[in-house]
């Protein structure tokens, strides 16, 4: 599904990702854990196509297609979805207008018919109910005046509506209290499917109690330095990243 | 001086002669005159004035009276017993300045429109290429008038003088859409507002070869209000919004919001001044201008100013010029929205706020649909 080979990424001329390789097959959830500055957000931004992140080497393929050559909106239409660590507020743009535009532009790219307003509203209402998003939130401009937790729920709501093939969750647990964490995790788990893959980027093991990964990778200094099962997350929680950092420095 | 092209455009009337004498004596203001620093009238009006061409693309909103302003004069259709329309030779009762002298000198005749006390009406004015109007609008006490002005021209010079007197507890709401791309347009409005009255202006400007829109508002009676809103969308066009609001009486309120976007070859000017006289205590005045530069090769000159002689007032102004929010654009693209659509959504959101105070749905929708039409063209 998602195959990353020897990826190198720079920001402002500084190399952050140093030859990262990763393979997430369809149906699996992989977690990436790592200390601050390891390059976790760089990975998610580079994969999504943020213009400030310069890919200087390597490849990234989604279902066999080289996504690095595509515009961010094309990557989205190919099925890539990033749940932002810091979702943006877009004043003046109503949430549902934004989402319907996004959905229909993706469908157009894929040669599918546009979704009518009633079809769209039906799907939106179902997803909103599942994620305990009140109508009031949907009527507001996107994320404007939302709390940190509400913004994260809105990310998962967008994910549910856009039905991506591959999802990257970038520190989705940050800023969430325990109830919000449960709602968000339920929303994410609902999306798990044999034809979907997922990359969960997190600092803490806590999120992985709710979203159970198939594999855990340790990212240090822009590279995957270790890979294991869910037990690796528990070990990291206990012992930290010291042994890996000593290794690379 | 006789080689100044504009002189040939002045009418043979007494006020046309007055304008001629004024210009021959003083010349037209050029950029050395501070008030015209960003819109050099002398330069713009000395060259040949092309013959008028272009049409109004009207949305044909319903109205009690429709005035078609053409290069040959005004045609009035519709009737209302509450509205009285008289053709008068010229209008007076306001303080003259170079712009009023010039604009009056270009008009052949004037219309006086009176809305009777306590009544409500809507007037549509469709201004064609080369129209040169002068209108005296009287809104009697407790009456509410709405004027929708649509303008279309792609060559030639059009002009308009509007002197409005708003009575006690009366209101005038003026919605203006000007598409003068390629043409020249000079307008002057003087609005006097009596006690408890309100002037609300909403303008959407596409600019032109020269477009100068001057508005002077005098809040004369206690509790009078001015709500001035304008948006501009410029590419290869010039547009100048110059507004002065005078607070002459206590407890008056001004709210100004001007926003715009400028693409390549766009030249936007905003000069906003609020002057609070000594006895205008408890004045509340807010002025905001925000401009967005879409690409290289555009210009925005903004000069907000406050002149305050009273000591118990609340006045503020804000002025920003920037680019579209790159992170917002990326966020939208990451959801599958193309860069062009993302830009259009962001700009539409940004400009639409100028029309938030428009209460009647059909007019708000009208303004927003005009923004949409423009954006598709301006955003690359």
Interface residues (C-beta under 8 A of the other chain):
Chain A: X48 X49 X50 X51 X71 X72 X73 X75 X76 X77 X82 X84 X87 X88 X90 X91 X92 X93 X97 X98 X99 X101 X102 X103 X105 X106 X109 X141 X158 X162
Chain B: X325 X326 X327 X328 X330 X331 X332 X333 X334 X335 X336 X337 X338 X339 X341 X345 X346 X348 X349 X350 X352 X353
